[in-house]
Structure formats: structure tokens, C-alpha cells
């Protein structure tokens, strides 16, 4: 399990764990929509199995974003006098927008690893 998380964050192919999924240099600090490789450079696994394959990754992305928003809210309540201050919404919005490009990559990696062939 820990090795799988390690491979997800290293942007490695779910099949061989050697090729890269995203063509971007940095998995963490890249702006813009992610550019995915069509095939693994090592084992030639096709990453997008069918049209609309990553539709489910949107739900994973939503769950990650909600989790980040809740964590941000609970951290912010420590620094504001009232438990709900309107300024907290701006902080949550900033955090969500700042992490959105990372979340897209992470959710696609989680989606691919969730449906990889584990029978090997």
C-alpha cells in the first residue's frame, strides 16, 4: 500500500512503475491542464483505456478538494475569533485554486491505480 502511494506521487506507470504518466517535468508544481503521455515509454501501456475513462477521476478530485477545504477551514478557525468568519471563505477559495492543478494530476493517478490489473 505504501509503495503504491509512493509510485502515485512519483508519476509512475501503474503497470511497470518505470515510465512516466504525465509529460510535465514536475508533478507537483506545474500550471495548466496536465499533458499526459498516451503510452508508457517503458511497457507501452495505454493510459486512457477508452473515451471518457477519466470521467470518474472528477469524483476523486471532488473528494480531495472537499477534504482540503475542510482541513483549511479547521486550521483557519484557530486563527479567527469567530468560528465562522467570512474571511475564511477567501482563504479556502485561495487554497482550492492553488491546489487545483495538482489535484487534477493526483486524481487521475489514483483513478488509474484503482483500476490497474492486479492479477499479475
PEJOGI-V726607 format. One record per backbone hydrogen bond with DSSP energy under -0.5 kcal/mol. NH is the residue of the N-H (numbers start at 0). CO is the residue of the C=O. If there is no record, write none. Layout:
# PEJOGI-V726607
NH_CO + NH_CO
This chain:
# PEJOGI-V726607
4_0 + 5_1 + 6_2 + 7_3 + 8_4 + 9_5 + 10_7 + 11_6 + 12_18 + 16_12 + 20_10 + 22_34 + 23_34 + 35_33 + 36_20 + 39_44 + 43_39 + 46_37 + 48_46 + 52_49 + 54_51 + 55_52 + 57_53 + 57_54 + 58_55 + 59_55 + 60_56 + 61_57 + 62_58 + 63_59 + 64_60 + 65_61 + 66_62 + 67_63 + 68_64 + 69_65 + 70_66 + 71_67 + 72_68 + 73_69 + 74_70 + 75_71 + 76_72 + 77_74 + 78_75 + 79_75 + 87_84 + 88_84 + 88_85 + 89_85 + 90_86 + 91_87 + 92_88 + 93_89 + 94_90 + 95_91 + 96_92 + 97_93 + 98_94 + 99_95 + 99_96 + 102_98 + 103_99 + 104_100 + 105_101 + 106_102 + 107_103 + 108_104 + 109_105 + 110_106 + 111_107 + 112_108 + 113_109 + 114_110 + 115_112 + 117_115 + 119_116
